[in-house]
Amino acid sequence: MTASIPYQLLRKLLFQFPPETAHKLALKLLKLGYYSKINPLFYKKVHKPINLFNITLDNPVGLAAGYDKNGDYIDALLSLGFGFIEIGTITPKPQAGNPKPRLFRLPKHHALINRMGFNNLGVDHMVKRLKSCQHQGIIGINIGKNATTPLEKASDDYIQCCQQVYAWADYITINISSPNTKGLRELQQTEKLTCLLQAIIASKTQLTEQYNKKVPFVVKLSPDGELKTLLTSAETAIKLGIDGIIATNTTVSRMGLSVPEQLQQGGLSGQALAEKSLNIVGQLRQTLGNEIPIIASGGMMDVEQALAMRDAGANAVQVYTGLVYQGPQLIREIAERF
Ligand SMILES: Cc1cc2nc3c(=O)[nH]c(=O)nc-3n(C[C@H](O)[C@H](O)[C@H](O)COP(=O)(O)O)c2cc1C
C-alpha cells in the first residue's frame, strides 16, 4: 500500500522534525482538524459493527496504546474513523520517562524503535480528560506501573489505576509487556502473573458491583521469549478470568534489520514486527480456541497484513506505526476489507 499523495506530503514535512516533536505536531494538527470539523470529511467512519467482549465496535480497527498516553486527544482520534481507541499507558503517579532522544525512525524498514518508558501525566490527569471528552466511541484504557514501584508491589499500581478509570473505561488493558520499564515483562511469568491477576480480578469484582457495570479486562503480551511461555501466560490469564488478549507489544529483536538505528535500545514496531506478531496470534488462537477475543497489534502496515491477522484468528486489529507511515486512510482501508 502507498500512502495518499496528501499524506505523503504531510509525512515529508513531519519527518523533517525529530520523531517525538513530529508526533506532538501530528496530534496538534489532528485536534485542529477535529475542532474545525475537517476530519470527518476526509475520514468517514466505516460501519462494520462487531461484537467484542459484549461491546459493539463500529468497526474492528483500533488505535494501539502509546499514541495518546494521557487521553488528551480522545475526540480528535475517534474522528479519524477508528472503531475503538486505546489510551495510555497510564501509571498512578506522573513520570517523565526515559531521557530524550527515545524515539527513532527506521524508514527503510517502515519501523520505529522507542524507549519512551511510560512517560505520562498520571492517572488523575487522565480521569480529568475522560470526564471532559465527548466519548463518541469505544475507549480502552491501558494501565501500567510506575518505574519506582518495586515489582512485588506492582499490583497496587494496577489496582489504583483500575479503581480510578473504571467508571470511564469500555475495556481495560493490563500492560505487562513493555520492554522499557525494568522488570515489567517478568510479570508474565506464571507465578508472578497469577499473583498479579488474582489481585486485579478481586478488585474488578468489587468494581463491577460498585458501578453496576462489567468492564472487560485484557492482557497485552510481549512477542519476545519462548513461545511456549507466552502461550502459558495467555492460558493462565484466561483461566483467572481475563476476557481477552492483545498480541503483541513491541519486540527487542532486531532480526532482518540493516540500518544504524537498529543499535538503539528499545522496542521495535512496524513492518519488522509483522511476521512475529502474526505467528503469535495464530498460535494463540490454536491454544485458546475460538471463543476468546484476540486483538492483534504489530506491523499492521497495510490491508494484506490485517487480513492475514484476521485469517490467523484475530477478532480486531490495532495500528500505531502504520499510522505514522501510511496515514489515517489506512484505518478505512482495513475496516472496509476486514
Ligand atoms: C512510540 C511508541 C510508544 C508506545 N507506547 C506504548 C504504551 O505506552 N503502552 C503499550 O501498551 N504499548 C505501547 N506501544 C506499543 C504499541 O501499542 C503497539 O503494540 C506496537 O507498536 C506494535 O504495533 P505497530 O507495529 O502497529 O506499531 C508504543 C509504541 C510506540 C511506537
The ligand as an SDF file (V2000), in Angstrom:
LIG
                    3D

 31 33  0  0  0  0  0  0  0  0999 V2000
    6.2920    5.4470   20.3810 C   0  0  0  0  0  0  0  0  0  0  0  0
    5.5430    4.2530   20.8740 C   0  0  0  0  0  0  0  0  0  0  0  0
    5.0260    4.2620   22.1630 C   0  0  0  0  0  0  0  0  0  0  0  0
    4.3270    3.1650   22.6410 C   0  0  0  0  0  0  0  0  0  0  0  0
    3.8080    3.1860   23.9040 N   0  0  0  0  0  0  0  0  0  0  0  0
    3.0700    2.1430   24.3630 C   0  0  0  0  0  0  0  0  0  0  0  0
    2.4750    2.1820   25.6350 C   0  0  0  0  0  0  0  0  0  0  0  0
    2.5610    3.1740   26.3620 O   0  0  0  0  0  0  0  0  0  0  0  0
    1.7740    1.0800   26.0460 N   0  0  0  0  0  0  0  0  0  0  0  0
    1.6180   -0.0310   25.2700 C   0  0  0  0  0  0  0  0  0  0  0  0
    0.9590   -0.9900   25.6780 O   0  0  0  0  0  0  0  0  0  0  0  0
    2.1670   -0.0810   24.0230 N   0  0  0  0  0  0  0  0  0  0  0  0
    2.8770    0.9750   23.5630 C   0  0  0  0  0  0  0  0  0  0  0  0
    3.4230    0.9240   22.3120 N   0  0  0  0  0  0  0  0  0  0  0  0
    3.2420   -0.3050   21.5020 C   0  0  0  0  0  0  0  0  0  0  0  0
    2.0580   -0.1820   20.5440 C   0  0  0  0  0  0  0  0  0  0  0  0
    0.8520   -0.0390   21.2300 O   0  0  0  0  0  0  0  0  0  0  0  0
    1.9650   -1.4170   19.6370 C   0  0  0  0  0  0  0  0  0  0  0  0
    1.6200   -2.5330   20.4230 O   0  0  0  0  0  0  0  0  0  0  0  0
    3.2720   -1.7250   18.9120 C   0  0  0  0  0  0  0  0  0  0  0  0
    3.8600   -0.5420   18.4450 O   0  0  0  0  0  0  0  0  0  0  0  0
    3.0700   -2.6730   17.7380 C   0  0  0  0  0  0  0  0  0  0  0  0
    2.1740   -2.1340   16.8030 O   0  0  0  0  0  0  0  0  0  0  0  0
    2.6500   -1.3700   15.4580 P   0  0  0  0  0  0  0  0  0  0  0  0
    3.6590   -2.2540   14.7640 O   0  0  0  0  0  0  0  0  0  0  0  0
    1.3800   -1.1500   14.7030 O   0  0  0  0  0  0  0  0  0  0  0  0
    3.2640   -0.1020   15.9090 O   0  0  0  0  0  0  0  0  0  0  0  0
    4.1350    2.0220   21.8160 C   0  0  0  0  0  0  0  0  0  0  0  0
    4.6420    2.0290   20.5170 C   0  0  0  0  0  0  0  0  0  0  0  0
    5.3320    3.1190   20.0390 C   0  0  0  0  0  0  0  0  0  0  0  0
    5.8730    3.0970   18.6400 C   0  0  0  0  0  0  0  0  0  0  0  0
  1  2  1  0
  2  3  1  0
  2 30  2  0
  3  4  2  0
  4  5  1  0
  4 28  1  0
  5  6  2  0
  6  7  1  0
  6 13  1  0
  7  8  2  0
  7  9  1  0
  9 10  1  0
 10 11  2  0
 10 12  1  0
 12 13  2  0
 13 14  1  0
 14 15  1  0
 14 28  1  0
 15 16  1  0
 16 17  1  0
 16 18  1  0
 18 19  1  0
 18 20  1  0
 20 21  1  0
 20 22  1  0
 22 23  1  0
 23 24  1  0
 24 25  2  0
 24 26  1  0
 24 27  1  0
 28 29  2  0
 29 30  1  0
 30 31  1  0
M  END
$$$$
